[in-house]
Amino acid sequence: MADERQARRDLQAAVDLLWRMRQPGTRGPRGSLSVDRIVGTAIEIADAEGIGGVSMRKVAERLGVTTMSLYRYIPGKDDLLDLMFEMASGPPTTSDWPGDWRGRLVAYAHACRGMLLNRPWMTDIPLSGPPMGPNNLAWMEVVLDSLTDSGLDQGDMVGVLMLLTNYVLSEVRQEITMGRAAPRTGVTYEEWGEVYGRLLTRVVSSGTYPALARVVEAGVFGPESTGADEDFAYGLDFILDGIEALIRERTAKAAEGEGAEG
C-alpha cells in the first residue's frame, strides 16, 4: 500500500506547477532554466516530431543541460505533458464571438477544433483529470459565462460544457486518425463515404443487417458524402438543438413554478 501511495502523482503539486506556484528544487546548479522555457522547448519538439518525439532527455539536449537538471523544475513526463497542453491551449480570444449563447458555443467549438487540428499532438496526450490550469479554466469560463442567462441551472451548464468539449475532442481525434491512416489505406477522409458504401454493399445484402442495408441503399454512404467540416457542423448543430430544447424545457418549468407561487 505504501508503494502505491508513493507511485501516485501529487495532484496539488501538479496544480501548483500549472499555476507557477511551485518553486524549483534547491539541489543542483541554478542556471537560466525556467518551467516556461522547458515547456516551450518540449512544444517545439512536439510540433516537429509529434508527442512521441518528446522526452525529458531530448528536451534537456535541446536546452544544453543534463536531464537531471530538468527535474528541479518539472517532476516527470506526466507533468510535462500537462504543462504542454496547458501552454499550447493559450487563452481564448472571444472579441469577435457573437453575443447569443448558441453563437458563442459554435465559436467555442470551432476555436477548440482549430487549435487541436493545428497541433494534432495535443490529442495524443492522455487526459489525467479535469482542466486545472489557468488557460484551460479560461476556456471553461467562456462556455459557462455564455450560458449564464440561458435558463439552465449550474449543473446543466457544466453538463453542456462536458458534452460539447468531449464532442470536439472525439471528432478531431477521428479526423486526425483517419488523416494519418490515409498513406496506408490510400483513402482520404472525404473519400471514405463512397469507399465505405461500396464495401458494405457486398456484405449487407445477406439480410443479416436489414437496417444497415436500407441506409446503404439510400446512398447515405456515396459520392455525395460530406467532408470533415460538414460532418463536424452537422454533429454540432445536433447537439445545440438538444441544448436549445433543454433550455425551453427548463424555462417553461421555471415559468410554471413562478405562476404557481403567484
C-alpha positions as CSV (number, residue, x, y, z in Angstrom):
1,M,0.0,0.0,0.0
2,A,2.9,2.4,0.8
3,D,4.4,1.7,-2.6
4,E,1.1,2.6,-4.3
5,R,0.8,5.9,-2.5
6,Q,4.4,6.8,-3.5
7,A,3.6,6.0,-7.1
8,R,0.7,8.3,-7.3
9,R,1.1,11.9,-8.5
10,D,0.9,14.7,-6.1
11,L,-2.1,16.4,-7.6
12,Q,-1.8,19.5,-5.5
13,A,1.8,19.9,-6.6
14,A,0.7,19.4,-10.2
15,V,-1.8,22.3,-9.8
16,D,0.8,24.5,-8.1
17,L,3.1,23.8,-11.1
18,L,0.4,24.7,-13.7
19,W,-0.1,28.0,-11.8
20,R,3.6,28.5,-11.4
21,M,3.3,28.4,-7.6
22,R,5.8,25.6,-7.2
23,Q,9.4,26.7,-6.7
24,P,12.3,24.8,-8.3
25,G,14.2,22.3,-6.1
26,T,17.2,23.6,-4.3
27,R,19.6,20.8,-5.3
28,G,21.8,21.3,-8.3
29,P,23.2,24.4,-10.0
30,R,20.9,27.4,-10.7
31,G,21.0,28.5,-14.3
32,S,18.8,30.2,-16.9
33,L,16.2,27.4,-17.0
34,S,12.6,28.0,-16.1
35,V,9.4,26.0,-16.4
36,D,8.2,28.1,-19.3
37,R,11.4,27.6,-21.2
38,I,11.4,23.9,-20.7
39,V,7.7,23.5,-21.7
40,G,8.2,25.8,-24.7
41,T,11.1,23.7,-25.9
42,A,9.1,20.5,-25.5
43,I,6.3,22.1,-27.6
44,E,8.8,22.9,-30.3
45,I,9.9,19.2,-30.4
46,A,6.2,18.1,-30.5
47,D,5.4,20.4,-33.3
48,A,8.3,18.9,-35.4
49,E,8.1,15.3,-34.3
50,G,4.8,14.7,-32.6
51,I,4.3,13.8,-29.0
52,G,6.3,10.5,-29.4
53,G,9.4,12.6,-30.0
54,V,9.2,14.3,-26.6
55,S,11.2,13.0,-23.7
56,M,12.9,14.7,-20.8
57,R,16.3,13.6,-22.3
58,K,15.6,15.2,-25.7
59,V,14.3,18.4,-24.1
60,A,17.5,18.6,-22.0
61,E,19.7,18.0,-25.0
62,R,17.9,20.8,-26.9
63,L,18.5,23.1,-23.9
64,G,22.1,22.0,-23.5
65,V,21.6,20.8,-19.9
66,T,21.6,17.5,-18.1
67,T,18.3,15.5,-17.9
68,M,18.5,15.6,-14.1
69,S,18.6,19.4,-14.1
70,L,15.0,19.4,-15.6
71,Y,13.6,17.5,-12.6
72,R,14.4,20.5,-10.3
73,Y,11.6,22.3,-12.3
74,I,9.3,19.5,-13.5
75,P,8.9,16.3,-11.6
76,G,8.3,14.0,-14.5
77,K,6.9,13.3,-18.0
78,D,3.3,13.3,-17.0
79,D,3.7,16.8,-15.5
80,L,5.5,17.9,-18.7
81,L,2.6,16.7,-20.9
82,D,0.0,18.5,-18.7
83,L,2.1,21.7,-18.9
84,M,2.5,21.4,-22.7
85,F,-1.3,21.0,-23.2
86,E,-1.9,24.0,-21.0
87,M,0.6,26.3,-22.7
88,A,-0.4,25.2,-26.2
89,S,-4.1,25.8,-25.4
90,G,-3.4,29.5,-24.7
91,P,-6.3,31.7,-23.5
92,P,-9.4,32.0,-25.7
93,T,-9.9,35.1,-27.8
94,T,-13.5,36.0,-27.8
95,S,-13.7,39.6,-29.1
96,D,-15.3,38.6,-32.4
97,W,-17.6,35.9,-30.9
98,P,-21.4,36.5,-31.3
99,G,-23.4,37.7,-28.3
100,D,-26.0,34.9,-28.1
101,W,-25.4,31.6,-26.3
102,R,-25.7,29.4,-29.4
103,G,-23.4,31.6,-31.5
104,R,-20.8,31.6,-28.7
105,L,-20.9,27.9,-28.3
106,V,-20.4,27.4,-32.0
107,A,-17.5,29.8,-31.9
108,Y,-16.1,27.9,-28.9
109,A,-16.4,24.5,-30.7
110,H,-14.7,25.8,-33.9
111,A,-11.9,27.5,-31.9
112,C,-11.2,24.3,-30.0
113,R,-11.2,22.3,-33.2
114,G,-8.9,24.7,-35.0
115,M,-6.5,24.7,-32.0
116,L,-6.3,20.8,-31.9
117,L,-6.0,20.5,-35.7
118,N,-3.2,23.0,-35.7
119,R,-1.3,20.9,-33.2
120,P,-2.5,17.3,-33.6
121,W,-0.1,16.0,-30.9
122,M,-2.4,17.6,-28.3
123,T,-5.0,14.8,-29.0
124,D,-2.3,12.2,-28.2
125,I,-1.8,13.4,-24.7
126,P,-3.8,11.1,-22.3
127,L,-6.2,13.0,-20.1
128,S,-5.1,12.7,-16.5
129,G,-8.0,14.6,-15.0
130,P,-10.3,17.7,-15.4
131,P,-8.8,21.0,-16.6
132,M,-6.8,22.7,-13.8
133,G,-4.5,25.2,-15.4
134,P,-5.3,28.9,-16.0
135,N,-5.7,28.7,-19.8
136,N,-8.0,25.7,-19.7
137,L,-10.0,27.2,-16.9
138,A,-10.4,30.3,-19.1
139,W,-11.9,28.1,-21.9
140,M,-14.3,26.6,-19.3
141,E,-15.2,30.1,-18.2
142,V,-16.2,31.4,-21.6
143,V,-18.7,28.5,-22.0
144,L,-20.2,28.8,-18.6
145,D,-20.4,32.6,-19.0
146,S,-22.1,32.2,-22.4
147,L,-24.8,30.1,-20.7
148,T,-25.4,32.3,-17.6
149,D,-28.6,33.8,-18.8
150,S,-29.8,30.9,-20.9
151,G,-32.2,29.4,-18.3
152,L,-30.1,26.4,-17.5
153,D,-29.0,25.7,-13.9
154,Q,-25.4,25.4,-12.9
155,G,-25.4,21.6,-13.2
156,D,-26.9,21.8,-16.7
157,M,-24.2,24.3,-17.7
158,V,-21.4,22.0,-16.6
159,G,-23.1,19.1,-18.4
160,V,-23.2,21.2,-21.6
161,L,-19.6,22.1,-21.2
162,M,-18.5,18.5,-20.9
163,L,-20.8,17.3,-23.7
164,L,-19.5,19.9,-26.1
165,T,-15.9,19.6,-25.2
166,N,-15.9,15.8,-25.5
167,Y,-17.7,16.0,-28.9
168,V,-15.0,18.3,-30.2
169,L,-12.2,16.1,-28.9
170,S,-13.8,12.9,-30.3
171,E,-14.4,14.4,-33.7
172,V,-10.9,15.9,-34.0
173,R,-9.3,12.7,-32.9
174,Q,-11.2,10.7,-35.6
175,E,-10.3,13.3,-38.3
176,I,-6.6,13.2,-37.3
177,T,-6.5,9.4,-37.1
178,M,-8.1,9.0,-40.5
179,G,-5.8,11.6,-42.0
180,R,-2.8,9.7,-40.5
181,A,-4.0,6.4,-42.0
182,A,-4.5,7.8,-45.5
183,P,-1.0,7.0,-46.7
184,R,-1.6,3.3,-45.6
185,T,-5.2,3.0,-46.8
186,G,-5.0,5.2,-49.9
187,V,-8.3,6.7,-48.8
188,T,-8.8,10.3,-47.6
189,Y,-11.4,11.4,-45.1
190,E,-13.6,12.8,-47.9
191,E,-13.3,9.6,-49.9
192,W,-14.3,7.2,-47.1
193,G,-18.0,7.7,-47.6
194,E,-18.0,6.3,-51.1
195,V,-15.5,3.6,-50.4
196,Y,-17.3,2.5,-47.3
197,G,-20.6,2.3,-49.1
198,R,-19.1,0.3,-51.9
199,L,-17.5,-2.1,-49.5
200,L,-20.7,-2.5,-47.4
201,T,-22.8,-3.2,-50.4
202,R,-21.1,-6.6,-50.8
203,V,-21.7,-7.7,-47.2
204,V,-25.1,-6.3,-46.1
205,S,-27.2,-7.9,-48.9
206,S,-27.5,-11.2,-47.0
207,G,-30.4,-9.9,-44.8
208,T,-28.4,-10.1,-41.6
209,Y,-28.2,-6.3,-41.3
210,P,-31.5,-5.1,-42.8
211,A,-31.4,-1.6,-41.2
212,L,-27.9,-1.0,-42.3
213,A,-28.8,-2.3,-45.8
214,R,-31.5,0.3,-46.1
215,V,-29.0,3.0,-45.2
216,V,-26.6,1.8,-47.8
217,E,-29.3,1.5,-50.4
218,A,-30.4,5.1,-49.7
219,G,-27.0,6.3,-50.8
220,V,-26.0,7.7,-47.4
221,F,-22.5,6.4,-48.0
222,G,-21.9,7.5,-51.5
223,P,-20.1,10.0,-53.7
224,E,-22.0,12.9,-52.2
225,S,-20.8,12.1,-48.7
226,T,-19.7,15.1,-46.7
227,G,-16.2,16.1,-45.6
228,A,-14.8,16.7,-42.1
229,D,-16.0,20.3,-41.9
230,E,-19.6,19.4,-42.8
231,D,-19.6,16.3,-40.5
232,F,-18.4,18.4,-37.6
233,A,-21.0,21.2,-38.3
234,Y,-23.8,18.6,-38.6
235,G,-23.0,17.0,-35.2
236,L,-22.5,20.3,-33.6
237,D,-26.0,21.5,-34.7
238,F,-27.5,18.2,-33.5
239,I,-26.0,18.9,-30.0
240,L,-27.0,22.5,-29.9
241,D,-30.6,21.7,-31.0
242,G,-30.8,19.4,-28.0
243,I,-29.4,22.1,-25.7
244,E,-32.0,24.5,-27.1
245,A,-34.8,22.0,-26.3
246,L,-33.5,21.7,-22.8
247,I,-33.4,25.4,-22.3
248,R,-37.0,25.6,-23.5
249,E,-38.0,22.9,-21.0
250,R,-36.2,24.5,-18.1
251,T,-37.6,27.9,-18.9
252,A,-41.2,26.5,-19.1
253,K,-40.8,24.7,-15.8
254,A,-39.5,27.9,-14.2
255,A,-42.4,29.9,-15.6
256,E,-44.9,27.3,-14.2
257,G,-43.2,27.5,-10.8
258,E,-43.5,31.2,-10.7
259,G,-47.1,31.0,-11.8
260,A,-47.9,28.6,-9.0
261,E,-46.3,30.8,-6.4
262,G,-48.2,33.8,-7.6
